[in-house]
Structure formats: C-alpha cells, structure tokens
C-alpha cells in the first residue's frame, strides 16, 4: 500500500512524523515543490519522501492536510479519483456555514473529489498531539474514523493502528461523523479531545 500526504503545514508534518516513527514509507507534497521539503527529509529520515503533487497522486491512500479552502485546487489536479482513498484531515475553520450549504465539510470535500472514497480521520487532534508518540503509560491515543464507505473506513482504521493509535470507527458521516466537524463555526464534540485507550 502506498501512502502520501498532501500539505506540509503543521498537520502534514505531524502526520509525516507518525509514519517516520514507525518506519512506514510515505510521500509528502506541497504546492512549492519537493525541494522545499529537504530539511524535513533530513530530520525524519529515509521513510519520508518529498515529492511532487502529481507523484503523490500515485498513492492508494492520500491524506489531505491542506487548509480547507485549498481542497478544490488539489482535487482539480487529478482527472480520475476513482477508487482512491482520500483521508480528509481538514477542518473548516473561518468558513461561513452558508458556504457549506448545509453540508458537513467532508461532504463538501467529497463533491470536489468525485469518485474518491472519502474518510474523515486524524483531524480531531492538534498538530502537536498528532506528531507525538501515541503510546503513553500503557495507553494509546485515540483516532476517530468516519466514512460512508465501510471498507475504506476499516482500511484507514487499520493504518491508524499501524501508526500506533487506537482507532475508533464512528460510522457514516451524517451520523457518527458529525462530532468530527466544525458546525456553525463551532468545533464538534470530539474535535481536539485528547482521549486514550487502555492497551
């Protein structure tokens, strides 16, 4: 399975650190080009591969870690998203509710990534928490996962487990996924909650 992170802000870098910690290979791309990520490569080692956005599109699982307004520009750069799992790590902060048209932010993202298998995950943790070791005194940091595609949800949950987190699948976006979104300008009930699981 090939993984890629699109976005090299705080969240994208935090995700790269989680992969590097487990020596799981991952690509990381931004709009400025792979050469701008040389220092990150030096810091995190051989498992993290700076690449172009087009090369990142070759991955089977893509972590979308760009500011929410930028998701449409990313989506436009690939003609066919069919079958790819896109993990939406964005949060729609500072986005007026009317701009979402009554939809959850991931439902808006899904409309841009036509044919992709959208999964909401990893967005509820602040970057600092996401980038640190998820094992703490016998407990594991929880990662919530939600999708309308049960198989894609299970796949992303398995990746979260590989990375050392304790995945909790919440079901479909319009039910279990609601607490993972910014709603009416306010964070959902599970956003930024530092929860752990024994074992």
N, C-alpha and C positions, 0 to 999 in steps of 0.2 A: 504494500500500500504506500502510495506517495502522498506526502503532506506538503502544503505550502501555506504561508501566512502572507496576506496582502495588507500592508500597513506596517510602518516601523516607528509608530509613536509609542507611548508608554505601554499600551496594551499589547501591541505587536511584539515589542521587545520582551515583555514579560512572558508571553507565550513561547517565544524562542528560547528563553531561559528554561522553561519547563521541559522542552524537548531535549535541550543540551544536557540537562541534569540526568536524564535517563539514557543519554547517548542514542536517541532516536533521530534519524535524519529528517531534516525539514528545510524547505526552501523559504526564503523571506524576500519580499519585493516591495518596492515603493515607486512613486512616480518619478523620482530623481535618478534612478539607475543603481545597479548593484555596486558600483564603485563607491557610492556614499555609505555603504554598509561594511566597508573594510575593517573599521575599528571594532564593530560588533562581532565580525567573524574572528578577529584576533582574540577578543575577550572570551567568546563562547566555544571556540574550537571547531573541530572538523565535522561535527554533526550538523552544523548550521551553514546553509549555502545561500549567500546572497545571489539573487538572480533577477532577470527582467520580469515584468508582469506577464508578458507572453509566455515565458518559460514556466512561471508559476501556474499558469492555466493548465499545464500538463498533469498536475496533481489530481488524484482522485478525490481528496478531501482538501478543501480550501477554507482557511479561516479568514473571514472578512473582518479586519481590525482597523478599518478606516473611520474617520468621522462620519456620522450618519449621512449628512448631505452629499458625501462623495460616492455613495454606493452606486448611484446611477452611472457615473462615469466609468467605474470599474466594470459594471455589467455590459456596457456598450462595446467593450474592447474584445469580447468573445462572441462570435455569432451563435454558437450552439452550446448551451449549458446542459443539454440533456444528459441525465444520469449522474452528473457531478454532485457531490455533497458539498453544500456551502454552509459553513457554520457561521451564523450571524452573531458576532461579538459586539455589535454596535449598540449604542444607547442614544435615543432620540432626545437628548437634552437640547434646550433652547429651540425646540421645534414646536411651533404653534399647533394645538390639537387639530385645527381645521386643515392644516397642511397634510395631515394623515388621513383625512376624510373618514374619520370614524373607525379606522382600521388600527390594528396593532402594528408597531413599527416593522416587525418581521414580515407581516403580511404585505406591507408596502415594499419591502426589500424583495419579497418573493415575486411581485409583479415585474420588477426590473430583471430578475434572474430567471427568465422564462425557461421552464424545463428542469431547473435545478431542484435538488432535494434539500429544502431549507431546514436547518436545525438551529434553534436558539440555545446557546450554551456559552459558558465561560464569561458572560457579560455581567454577572452579578457581583463579581469580586473586583475590588480596586486593584490597580496595576501592581502596587507594592505587595499586596497579599498574594496575587496570582503568581508573581515571579519568585516567591519564596518556597522553601521546601514544604510540601503539603503534609508531611508527617510531623506531628508534634506530640511528644509524650504518649505514644501508643495510639494516637488518634489521627484520622485523615481529614483533610479539608474537603468539604462537600462541594460538588459541582452539579448544578441543576441543568437538566436537559429537557427540551420540549420540541416537538415536531408533529406535523400532520402525517409524516411518513414514519411508521413504527420501525421499519428496518433501518432507516437512516438514523433514527434516534438511538437504537441499540448499538449501531456501529460507532457513533460518536461517544456513547457511554463507555464502550469498550476502550476507545482511545483515552478517555479521561482516566479510566482505571489503569491503563498502561503508564500514564504520566504520574501516577501515584495518588490521584484524587479518589474520592468516594462518590461515584455518580449516582444521582437520584433522578429517575425519569418521571416527568410530571404529566405526560400525555400530550394531547393536542394543544396547539397554540391558543385556541379560543377557550380552553378550559384551564389545564394546569399551567399553560404558558403565560397567562395573564400577570401573575406576580413578578415575572421577569422583565416586564416592560415599564417604560416611563409612560404614565397615563395622565392626561390632562396636565402635563408639566410636573407631575409628582412621580417619584420612583415607586414601582410596585413593591409589594410587601417583602419580597425576597432579594431585592437589589441591595447590594453592599452588606449583606448579612454574613458574618463570619461564623459559619456553622461547621462543626466537625462531627465525625462518626467514629465510634469506637472500633478498633480492629483494623 
